[in-house]
Structures are given as structure tokens and as C-alpha cells.
Amino acid sequence: MIDPIEELKQHTSDVVPLPTAIPGNTPIYQNATGTGNRTLWVVFVIMLISSLAFYIMAFRVPVQKRLFHILTAFITTFATLSYYAMAVGDGVGHNKITVKHTQKHFPDTYDVIYREVYWARYVDWSLTTPLLLLDLCFLAGLNGASILVAVVADIIMILTGLFAAFETRESPKWGWYAMACIAYLVLVYQLAINGQRVAKQKDNKTATFFAAIGGFTLVLWTLYPIIWGVADGSRNIIVDHEIIAYAVLDILAKPVFGFWLLFTHDNMASTTSIDGFWANGFGKEGTLRIGDDDEGA
């Protein structure tokens, strides 16, 4: 005679236990905390003070020699506005990502993640990086065609990065990222190859300075997509660490770059001087004339 109790034990031993918790019931929010917010405020103050310093430096030289001062001051001014927007919560949105968990014996489950994306940062970059490129291109003496290619490649890089940041699907996200990297390589070619070649045709001090500050800039800019890849891309670091990493790079790439550029350029024997409309408005000299003034600042 079969014992029903023993029979039941034998059958139940082959049954896979049900999970005690089912993922995907509660959305996951990846937001900045007080640490990230304080970092945004600190960088806002640094950018504001730097902007004021650059404007003061601009007014201490003749208008014909203010090109680099004005461009550099605009860079930190836009960054000031961007960091203020992020600090007060006006320049941020959320990207919804759905992560699929495949189960062998049960239906697939899903995690819904809402990660903060600071779109104000991309607005900042779309305005400040072209201005920064103009600083470098004018310093090297690149022609207008090369400058246009560099600026357009830069804008494409920023826009595709923005599209990638808000993309909810993994494959298209990395497709946008790849396009941004290709655009960045075009930019690198214009600065590192064309820019260096043209700068070498100037005096040795200008060529050496361009190589130093241009290399410094490209190293920093190469770190940005790396941070993006581990932050918005793969979500391997928290939002606070993302904010701190970008903050350090922005300080180096904008205020530090700006003070280095202006102090060094002002002390060089050959400084850029612009007449025509820039200095005189509409009149007899109604066109821009950019050239090197060997008399100094």
C-alpha cells in the first residue's frame, strides 16, 4: 500500500521554490543628494567669480585686443547660468529605463529606473565648447573652413550625447554615443593635426603654448565621454559622483583654462589685434581684420 504522505514528499522535492520577492514592483530613483547639490552651488560660485575676473581683465586692455578675454568670459558666464539652473533644480529631468530580468522557471520581471539627467549641462556645453574651440583656433591661426568643421563637429557631439542621455533603449543609446565619439575624433583631428601644423608656422612661443593648452584641453575632453559611459550610459556610478566628476572637469576646462590662456597670451610678444567693425563699428573700417600685433599688449 502506498503511503500518501511519503508520495507527497517525493513530488514536492522536485518543485522549484517560488521567489520570496518579485523585482520590478517599486520604481528605482537615482537622484542627487545633498552632496551633489552642494557641489553644484560651489561650482556656480567659482564660475561666477571667474567670469567677473575675466570681464575685469578685458576692460584693462584695448578693445582691439579683447577677443580672447570676451570669448573666455562668455564661456564661464554660460557655465554660471547652467550651474545655477542645475543647483535650483530647473535644469534637470528624468530618464526612464526598463531593465529586464530573465528567469529560467518563471516569467520575466522588470525593474523601472528613473535617473536624473541634467539637460542644462548639455545646453551649457553646446554654447561653451564652441567658444572654447574659437579660443584655440584663433590662437593657432586656423582658417575659416577648418574652424567651421571643428565647431559643427563639436555641436553634433553635444547633441548626440543629449539624445543618448534621454534614450530609453540600450542599443539606440550606444548608437548615439558612437556618433558622438566619431564627431569628437573629427574635432581632435582639426585641433591636434591641423591646429598644430598651422601653429608651428607662427613664432616658437605661440606654437609651444598652443601645444600645451591644446593638449591639456583634449585630455580633459577625452575624459568627458568616459564619465558619460559609466554614468548616464551604464549607470555604474551614482548621480552624486557623476556631478563631482563633471564639476572637476568643468573647473579645469573653463576657469583654469581661461586664466592660463589670458595670462600667458597677454604676456606674449605677439598678441591678436582686431580692427574694423570689432573696434570701430560701422564706418570706414566696416570689416573684421584679425592679425598679430608684435608691439605687445
C-alpha positions, 0 to 999 in steps of 0.5 A, spaced: 500 500 500 502 506 498 503 511 503 500 518 501 504 522 505 511 519 503 508 520 495 507 527 497 514 528 499 517 525 493 513 530 488 514 536 492 522 535 492 522 536 485 518 543 485 522 549 484 521 554 490 517 560 488 521 567 489 520 570 496 520 577 492 518 579 485 523 585 482 520 590 478 514 592 483 517 599 486 520 604 481 528 605 482 530 613 483 537 615 482 537 622 484 542 627 487 543 628 494 545 633 498 552 632 496 551 633 489 547 639 490 552 642 494 557 641 489 553 644 484 552 651 488 560 651 489 561 650 482 556 656 480 560 660 485 567 659 482 564 660 475 561 666 477 567 669 480 571 667 474 567 670 469 567 677 473 575 676 473 575 675 466 570 681 464 575 685 469 581 683 465 578 685 458 576 692 460 584 693 462 586 692 455 584 695 448 578 693 445 582 691 439 585 686 443 579 683 447 577 677 443 580 672 447 578 675 454 570 676 451 570 669 448 573 666 455 568 670 459 562 668 455 564 661 456 564 661 464 558 666 464 554 660 460 557 655 465 554 660 471 547 660 468 547 652 467 550 651 474 545 655 477 539 652 473 542 645 475 543 647 483 535 650 483 533 644 480 530 647 473 535 644 469 534 637 470 529 631 468 528 624 468 530 618 464 526 612 464 529 605 463 526 598 463 531 593 465 529 586 464 530 580 468 530 573 465 528 567 469 529 560 467 522 557 471 518 563 471 516 569 467 520 575 466 520 581 471 522 588 470 525 593 474 523 601 472 529 606 473 528 613 473 535 617 473 536 624 473 539 627 467 541 634 467 539 637 460 542 644 462 549 641 462 548 639 455 545 646 453 551 649 457 556 645 453 553 646 446 554 654 447 561 653 451 565 648 447 564 652 441 567 658 444 572 654 447 574 651 440 574 659 437 579 660 443 584 655 440 583 656 433 584 663 433 590 662 437 593 657 432 591 661 426 586 656 423 582 658 417 575 659 416 573 652 413 577 648 418 574 652 424 567 651 421 568 643 421 571 643 428 565 647 431 559 643 427 563 637 429 563 639 436 555 641 436 553 634 433 557 631 439 553 635 444 547 633 441 548 626 440 550 625 447 543 629 449 539 624 445 543 618 448 542 621 455 534 621 454 534 614 450 530 609 453 533 603 449 540 600 450 542 599 443 539 606 440 543 609 446 550 606 444 548 608 437 548 615 439 554 615 443 558 612 437 556 618 433 558 622 438 565 619 439 566 619 431 564 627 431 569 628 437 575 624 433 573 629 427 574 635 432 581 632 435 583 631 428 582 639 426 585 641 433 591 636 434 593 635 426 591 641 423 591 646 429 598 644 430 601 644 423 598 651 422 601 653 429 608 651 428 608 656 422 607 662 427 613 664 432 616 658 437 612 661 443 605 661 440 606 654 437 609 651 444 603 654 448 598 652 443 601 645 444 600 645 451 593 648 452 591 644 446 593 638 449 591 639 456 584 641 453 583 634 449 585 630 455 580 633 459 575 632 453 577 625 452 575 624 459 568 627 458 565 621 454 568 616 459 564 619 465 558 619 460 559 611 459 559 609 466 554 614 468 548 616 464 550 610 459 551 604 464 549 607 470 555 604 474 556 610 478 551 614 482 548 621 480 552 624 486 559 622 483 557 623 476 556 631 478 563 631 482 566 628 476 563 633 471 564 639 476 572 637 476 572 637 469 568 643 468 573 647 473 579 645 469 576 646 462 573 653 463 576 657 469 583 654 469 583 654 462 581 661 461 586 664 466 592 660 463 590 662 456 589 670 458 595 670 462 600 667 458 597 670 451 597 677 454 604 676 456 606 674 449 610 678 444 605 677 439 598 678 441 591 678 436 589 685 434 582 686 431 580 692 427 574 694 423 567 693 425 570 689 432 573 696 434 570 701 430 563 699 428 560 701 422 564 706 418 570 706 414 573 700 417 566 696 416 570 689 416 573 684 421 581 684 420 584 679 425 592 679 425 598 679 430 600 685 433 608 684 435 608 691 439 605 687 445 599 688 449 
